[in-house]
Amino acid sequence: GILESPALPPGSGSLTISYKLFVSGKSGVGKTALVAMLAGGCVLPMHYETRGTEVTSVFWPAKPVTSTVPVMFQLNFWD
């Protein structure tokens, strides 16, 4: 799926860089909705409190201006 590592052309030699992003704040301000929106998921219309920690991985492709090799950012949102 889209949340797994996307397919790149064979031999592209892409580099994957991982980041762990911790999302914190007051209850009910939209942290989980923000992570769901960035991950391409649906945002629930009703509020529910997140129990424990939810980890969502998002792969974000980029191509630096100074390089021909694409870079894949793996963003791990800890909510």
C-alpha positions, 0 to 999 in steps of 0.5 A: 500500500501507500504507507509501505515503501513506494516502488521506485524504478529499478537501479534508482539507488535511492537513499532512505532516511528515517525520522522519528517524530513525537507528536504531543500536546493537550487533549482534543487539539487534533494531533491524531487528525493531523497524523491521519491527514498526513498519512492519507487516511480518513479523519474521524468526525468524532473525537476519541482519546488515543490510548497509549501510543500509535505509530504511523509511518509515512514515506515521503519521496524527494529529489534534491536540486543538487542530486540526481538520486531520489531520497525517500524520507520515512517519517514515523509519527508517534502520537 
